[in-house]
Amino acid sequence: MDFTNKKVLVTGGSRGIGRAVSQAFAERGAQLAIIYNSNAAAAETALEELPGEGHIALQCDIADPLQVASAVEKVVQQLGGLDVLVNNAGIGTYHPIDSTSYEDWQKTWQATISTNLIGPANLCYCVAQNMIAGEGGRIVNISSRGAFRGEPIKPAYGASKAAINSLTQSLAIALAEHRIFVGAVAPGFVNTDLTSARLASSEGDEIRAQSPFNRVAEPEEVAYAVLFLASEGAEFSTGTIIDVNGASHMRS
């Protein structure tokens, strides 16, 4: 999987899965644009650790359509085009239905859908316009195991990821004629700073035991699946959703 001189945009690229994805692309010759929401220090650190030259980081709240359009325009201008989009940024706020106020329930659903679904959809739109005018490209959306097995204490997150799967497959059909290939990667639990507290708690053993490997995924394992879908030769896998959950949830 050689990405020499490919221009890659990764949202949420400053930590966790996004950081591992950015690192993996850069190690294989790509030029990266990292989008982050608020943690400029983390973005700068991630940028400094990327091998190669010409990488950039941009602040953008992907829930804001105007910021999305502006950020994509800046990335295209500064990198000289875009070959790959990885929609990784997202939120997952806990809001169990039996203990959340109606006001907080509404706020959580609105924020989650705006960030996890509308934001990626807008990024797909803006990036696709550039790819259609060029020579095509790849779009990889980060979904979740929760899209299939449910998320009882953060149902908006599970619903948003199920919608991302549908968006992925709709766009795979709509954009095929433009040589734009679209896929998704659906991780289970991943060992990142966002999951560290739960994995270190009394719940950690139960979470790890969900997989017959008795562990959770590492970010690099998710990144490898992303690289495959973005690689030359994977075109006929467009519309695919790759599970990276260590057989903790099986579907057919």
N, C-alpha and C positions, 0 to 999 in steps of 0.2 A: 504494500500500500504506500505508494510514493505520491506525495502531495507537493512536490517541488514547484515553487512559484504560484501555488494556488492561494487564492484570497479567501479567508475563512472568517465568518462572524459568529461569535459565541456569546449568547446572552447569559448573564450570571457566571461569567467566566473567571471571576476572581477567587472563587473558593469551591470546595467540594467537587462534585461531578464536573461542573463547568471548568474548573481549573485543571482537572486531569485531562479533560477533552482538549483544552487549549494546549497543554503541554504535549500531548500525543501528536497533535497536528504539527506543532512547531518542530518537534523532533524529526518529523518526516518531511521537512522543507517548506511548510506553509507559512504564509504571512498572516498574522492574527489581528483581528479587531475584537477587543473584549468590551462588552457592555456591562456596566455595573450600576446599581441603583443609588447607594449612599456611602458605601465604605471605600473611600478613595485610597486610603492607606493600603488596604488589602489588594486593591486593583493594581496599585503601583508596585507592590511586592511581587504579585503574580507576573506582571509585565517584565520586571527585571530578571526573573528566573527563566523566562522563555528563551530557548536557544534561537539563534538567528537574529536577523535585524529587520527593522521597519514595522515592528508591532505597535499597535496603538490601543489606548483605552479611552472609552467615552462614557460619561454619565448619562443615564437615560432611565426615566420611569416608564417601563413598557406598558403600564396601564393608561398612559396618556398618548392618544393617537398622534398628536402634533409632535411630541417629542420623538416618537418612533419614526415618523417620516423624516424629521430633521436628522436623526442619528444615522439612518440608512443612507441618506444623501451625503453626509459627511464621510461615512466609511467608504462609499463608492469613490468619492473624490480623492480621498487620501490614499486608498489602496490601489486605485486605478481599476476598480471593478470588484465583482464578488462571484465566487465559484461555489461556496458552500455556506449555508445558514444552519446553525444549530440552536434551536429554541430550547434552552435549558432553564432559564430563570423561572422561578415560581415560588409560591408561598403555600404553607400548610398549617393553618391555625386550628387549634383544637376547639370544637364547639359541640359537645355531645348534646343531643336533643333533649335529654331529660334534666339537664342542669344548666342550660344556657338561656339567658333572657331573650325575649323576642327581639328587643332592640339589637343586642349583640349578634343574634342569629342573622338578622337582616344585614348588618354591617359586614359580617364575615363572608356571607354568600356574595355580596356585591364586590368586595375587595378580591376574593378568590377568583371569581369568574373574570373580573376585569384584568387581573394579572396573569392567570393561568390559561385563559382561553382567548379573550379578546385581544390581549397584547400579542401573543404568538400569531394569531390570525392576521393582525395588522402587519406584523413583521413579514409574514409569508407574502402578503399582498405587495408590500413595498419592494421587497427583495425580488419577487417574481417579475415585477415590471422591468427591472434591470436585466434579469436573466433572459426574459423573453426577447428583449432588444439585442441581446448578445448571443452567446452560443449555448445557452442552457445552464444547468447547474444541478446542485443537490440541496435538498432540505431535509434535515433530520430533527424530529421533535422528540423531546424527552417526555415519555408518558409515565406510567406507574403500574405496578402489580395491583394497586388499589382500584384501578379502573375495572378489574375483573372480579376481585374477591370482596370489594367493598371496603369502606373506611368508616366504621361505626362512630368513632369519636372525632372525625373531621370529614363529614360527608360531602361538603362542598369541594374538597380536594379530590375525592374519588370521582365525583361527577365531572369535575373539570378535566380530569385525565381521560375519562371515558369519551368526553367530547373531543379531546385532542386526537384520540385514535380515529374517530369519525372524520375529523378535519383532515387528518393525514391521508386517509384512503380516498376522500373526495378529491383532494388536490392531486393525488397520484394519477387519477383518471383525467382530471381537467387539464393538467400541465404536461401530460405525456407527449402530446404533439409538439410541444415546445422544447423537448429534450430536457425537461426538468423532472428529476426523479425524487420522490418523496417517501420517507419511511419514518418509523418510530422505534424507540427503544424503551422498554418497560421494565425498570429495575424493581426489585423488592427493597428490603432494607439495605442501605449502603453505609459504610463506615465513614461518616463525615462529621464535621463539628456540629451540624444541625441535629444529628441523631445520637451524639455521644452521651448526652445525659440519660436518655432512655436505655441505651446499651449498657451503661454503667450502673443502672438501678437494679432493683430486684426483678424487674421485667426482662432484663438482658438475657438471662439464660433461656427464657421461654421464646424470645425472639430468635435467638441463634438456633434453637432446636426446631424451628419451623423448616429448616433446610436439613437434608440428610448429611450435609457436610458440617453441620453444627457450627455455622458461622454466617456472617452476612457478607455481601459483596464489597470489594474494594472499588474505589472510584475508577481505577485504571481498567477494571474489567468491564465497566459500563462504557468507558471511552473506546475500548476495542470494538465493541458492537457498533458504536457511532462511526468509527473509521471505516468499518466494512460497508455500511450503507452509503457512505460518502465516496467510496472508492470506485475507480474505473473497473468495470467488469461486474458490478452489482446492479446494473441497470434493470435487469428483469426481475429484481426483487423489489421494485417499486410497489408501494402500498403495504409492504411487510411491517409487522410489529414484532420485534425481537424481544423475547423474555430474557431478563438477566436476574433471575431470582433463586438460583441454586436449587431448583425443583421444590421450592417452598409453596408454589401454587401451580398446578397443572391444568392446562386447558387443551381442547382439541376442536 
